[in-house]
Amino acid sequence: MPGYDAIVLAGGRSSRLGRDKAMAVVGGRRLLARALDAVQTADRVVVVGAPRPLRVGPTVSWTAEEPPFGGPAAGLAHGLRWLARDRGPSVDRVVVVLAVDVPFAGVAVPRLIETVRGDPSVDAAMLRDPDGVPQPLIAAYRAHVLLERLGDADWRNRPIREVVAKLSVVRLVAPGDPGDGNGPPVPIGLGAADPGERRRAGADWRFVVLDCDTPEQLRAAQRWAARLQRPQRGTDDRGDSS
């Protein structure tokens, strides 16, 4: 089976949070560490943003866009071009894209990849948020299609939805999502590395797509992580480790 690559976007200003969100802690782990955990089986992972004092494996590289703070579309373009410089994406290659501030999105990664691989007509698979809006930064893409779409254009300060507007996208929903009336929901399934998180991710589907843009959202994520770590009768839930 073909492998996959991953891009973790960690180059924002974190202005609404008031500190570097990549180094904020949820469930005993930095948000960046949680994002890297979510794509730990990738052949190559590139973190777009300034290097942080975090121990990473040999498959992880850092690259910073120039100039910085060009927005997620520019970060995505920079990361994908960085991956493609050594090995052009084949028609079978998939790239997972995660924002650094979505601590529970890892449960969706296996199904996102499977959805793209399983249907040649699909260019991308994305989670949808509670309002039914697809999330391009919790997604898997057919790499050569995305690279062609990005081209050599300057994507600084352009909306990320402009990147994906012409792609064939499947929206996936978290377990327990009631749907939005636009057709039957496509469940993501469960694929988190941590067994406790895998068992209970569907208990409140909103947290799968929760991002930590503000102090309030970060506190909500921390409360949810504490709930996931709470041992349940008959389980061997060890939670996150620091």
C-alpha positions as CSV (number, residue, x, y, z in Angstrom):
1,M,0.0,0.0,0.0
2,P,1.4,3.5,-0.9
3,G,2.5,5.6,2.0
4,Y,1.5,9.1,2.8
5,D,3.1,12.4,3.7
6,A,1.9,15.0,6.1
7,I,2.0,18.8,6.6
8,V,1.5,20.4,10.0
9,L,0.8,24.1,9.8
10,A,2.4,25.8,12.8
11,G,3.4,29.2,11.5
12,G,0.6,31.5,12.6
13,R,0.9,34.5,14.9
14,S,-1.4,32.9,17.6
15,S,-2.6,36.4,18.3
16,R,-6.1,35.4,19.6
17,L,-4.5,33.0,22.1
18,G,-1.9,35.4,23.2
19,R,1.0,32.9,23.1
20,D,2.5,30.3,20.8
21,K,-0.4,27.8,20.4
22,A,2.0,25.1,19.1
23,M,3.5,24.9,22.6
24,A,0.3,25.1,24.6
25,V,-0.5,21.9,26.6
26,V,-3.6,19.7,26.3
27,G,-3.7,16.4,28.1
28,G,-0.1,16.6,29.2
29,R,1.2,17.1,25.6
30,R,2.0,20.1,23.5
31,L,-0.4,20.8,20.7
32,L,2.4,20.3,18.2
33,A,3.3,17.0,19.8
34,R,-0.4,15.9,19.5
35,A,-0.4,16.9,15.8
36,L,2.7,14.9,15.1
37,D,1.3,11.9,17.0
38,A,-1.7,12.1,14.7
39,V,0.6,11.5,11.6
40,Q,3.2,9.4,13.2
41,T,2.9,6.7,10.5
42,A,3.7,9.2,7.7
43,D,6.7,8.6,5.6
44,R,7.6,12.3,5.8
45,V,6.2,15.1,7.9
46,V,7.0,18.7,7.4
47,V,6.2,21.3,10.0
48,V,5.6,24.7,8.4
49,G,6.8,27.3,11.0
50,A,9.7,28.2,13.1
51,P,11.4,25.2,14.9
52,R,10.3,24.7,18.5
53,P,12.3,23.1,21.3
54,L,10.5,19.7,20.9
55,R,12.1,16.3,20.3
56,V,10.9,14.9,17.0
57,G,11.6,11.8,15.0
58,P,13.8,11.4,12.0
59,T,10.9,11.7,9.5
60,V,10.0,15.2,10.8
61,S,11.5,18.3,9.1
62,W,11.0,22.0,9.7
63,T,10.6,24.7,7.1
64,A,9.5,28.3,7.5
65,E,7.8,30.3,4.7
66,E,9.3,33.5,3.6
67,P,8.0,36.0,4.4
68,P,6.3,34.5,7.4
69,F,2.6,34.9,8.5
70,G,1.2,34.7,5.0
71,G,-1.8,32.7,6.1
72,P,-2.7,29.0,5.9
73,A,-3.0,28.9,2.1
74,A,0.6,30.2,1.8
75,G,1.8,27.8,4.5
76,L,0.1,24.8,2.7
77,A,1.7,25.8,-0.6
78,H,5.1,26.2,1.0
79,G,4.9,22.8,2.8
80,L,3.7,20.9,-0.3
81,R,6.3,22.4,-2.5
82,W,8.9,21.5,0.1
83,L,7.7,17.9,0.0
84,A,7.7,17.8,-3.7
85,R,11.2,19.1,-4.2
86,D,12.8,15.7,-3.5
87,R,10.1,13.4,-4.8
88,G,7.3,14.6,-7.0
89,P,3.9,13.3,-5.8
90,S,2.7,10.2,-7.7
91,V,-1.0,9.7,-8.6
92,D,-1.2,7.3,-5.6
93,R,0.4,9.7,-3.1
94,V,-1.8,11.2,-0.3
95,V,-0.8,14.1,1.9
96,V,-2.5,14.8,5.2
97,V,-2.8,18.4,6.3
98,L,-3.4,19.4,9.9
99,A,-3.5,22.7,11.7
100,V,-1.4,22.6,14.8
101,D,-4.3,23.7,17.0
102,V,-6.8,20.8,16.6
103,P,-5.7,18.4,19.4
104,F,-8.4,15.7,18.9
105,A,-8.4,15.5,15.1
106,G,-6.1,12.5,15.0
107,V,-9.0,10.1,15.3
108,A,-10.0,11.1,11.8
109,V,-6.7,10.7,10.0
110,P,-7.0,7.0,9.0
111,R,-10.4,7.5,7.6
112,L,-9.4,10.6,5.7
113,I,-6.6,8.7,4.0
114,E,-8.8,5.7,3.2
115,T,-11.5,7.9,1.7
116,V,-9.1,9.5,-0.8
117,R,-7.3,6.2,-1.6
118,G,-10.6,4.4,-2.0
119,D,-12.1,6.5,-4.8
120,P,-10.1,7.8,-7.8
121,S,-12.7,10.5,-8.3
122,V,-12.1,12.0,-4.9
123,D,-9.5,14.8,-4.6
124,A,-9.8,15.4,-0.9
125,A,-11.5,14.3,2.3
126,M,-12.2,16.8,5.1
127,L,-13.8,16.9,8.4
128,R,-16.8,19.2,8.7
129,D,-17.3,21.5,11.7
130,P,-20.5,21.8,13.8
131,D,-21.9,24.3,11.2
132,G,-21.4,21.8,8.4
133,V,-18.4,23.7,6.9
134,P,-15.6,21.5,5.5
135,Q,-12.3,22.0,7.2
136,P,-9.4,22.2,4.7
137,L,-6.8,22.0,7.5
138,I,-8.2,18.7,8.9
139,A,-8.0,16.9,5.6
140,A,-6.3,14.4,3.3
141,Y,-5.5,15.3,-0.3
142,R,-4.5,13.6,-3.5
143,A,-1.0,15.2,-3.6
144,H,-0.5,15.6,-7.3
145,V,-4.0,17.3,-7.7
146,L,-3.3,19.7,-4.8
147,L,0.2,20.5,-6.2
148,E,-1.3,21.2,-9.6
149,R,-4.0,23.4,-8.0
150,L,-1.5,25.4,-6.0
151,G,0.9,25.8,-9.0
152,D,3.4,28.6,-8.7
153,A,0.9,31.2,-7.6
154,D,1.5,33.5,-4.6
155,W,-1.0,32.4,-2.0
156,R,-0.1,34.9,0.7
157,N,-3.2,36.3,2.4
158,R,-5.6,34.4,0.2
159,P,-8.4,32.3,1.7
160,I,-7.7,28.6,2.1
161,R,-11.1,27.8,0.7
162,E,-10.0,29.4,-2.6
163,V,-7.4,26.6,-2.8
164,V,-10.0,23.8,-2.5
165,A,-12.9,25.4,-4.2
166,K,-12.6,23.4,-7.4
167,L,-11.6,20.1,-5.9
168,S,-13.8,17.0,-5.5
169,V,-14.3,16.9,-1.8
170,V,-15.9,14.3,0.5
171,R,-17.0,15.7,3.9
172,L,-16.6,13.4,6.8
173,V,-18.3,13.8,10.2
174,A,-17.4,12.7,13.6
175,P,-19.3,10.0,15.5
176,G,-22.5,11.3,17.0
177,D,-22.8,14.2,14.5
178,P,-26.5,14.4,13.8
179,G,-26.0,15.5,10.2
180,D,-27.1,18.8,8.6
181,G,-29.9,17.8,6.2
182,N,-27.5,17.8,3.2
183,G,-27.4,14.0,2.8
184,P,-26.4,11.2,5.1
185,P,-23.3,11.9,7.2
186,V,-20.2,9.9,6.3
187,P,-18.8,8.7,9.7
188,I,-15.0,9.0,10.2
189,G,-14.6,5.8,12.1
190,L,-12.1,5.8,15.0
191,G,-8.4,5.6,14.5
192,A,-6.6,7.4,17.3
193,A,-3.4,5.9,18.6
194,D,-4.5,6.2,22.2
195,P,-7.1,3.5,23.1
196,G,-9.0,5.6,25.5
197,E,-9.4,8.4,23.0
198,R,-10.4,5.9,20.4
199,R,-13.2,4.5,22.6
200,R,-14.7,7.8,23.6
201,A,-14.0,10.3,20.8
202,G,-17.7,10.1,19.8
203,A,-19.0,11.0,23.2
204,D,-19.1,14.6,22.1
205,W,-18.4,14.9,18.4
206,R,-17.8,18.7,18.5
207,F,-14.5,18.2,20.2
208,V,-13.0,16.2,17.3
209,V,-13.0,19.5,15.3
210,L,-12.3,21.9,18.2
211,D,-9.5,24.3,17.5
212,C,-7.7,26.2,20.2
213,D,-7.7,29.7,18.8
214,T,-8.7,31.4,22.0
215,P,-8.0,30.9,25.8
216,E,-11.6,29.7,26.2
217,Q,-11.2,27.1,23.5
218,L,-7.9,25.9,24.9
219,R,-9.5,25.5,28.4
220,A,-12.4,23.6,26.8
221,A,-9.9,21.3,25.1
222,Q,-8.0,20.8,28.4
223,R,-11.2,19.9,30.2
224,W,-12.1,17.4,27.5
225,A,-8.6,15.8,27.6
226,A,-9.0,15.4,31.3
227,R,-12.3,13.6,30.8
228,L,-10.7,11.3,28.2
229,Q,-7.9,10.5,30.6
230,R,-10.2,9.5,33.4
231,P,-10.1,5.7,33.8
232,Q,-13.3,3.9,33.1
233,R,-14.4,0.6,34.7
234,G,-13.1,-2.3,32.7
235,T,-10.7,-0.3,30.6
236,D,-6.9,0.2,30.5
237,D,-6.9,3.9,29.8
238,R,-3.6,5.5,30.4
239,G,-4.3,8.9,28.7
240,D,-1.6,11.1,27.3
241,S,1.9,11.0,28.7
242,S,4.0,14.1,29.0
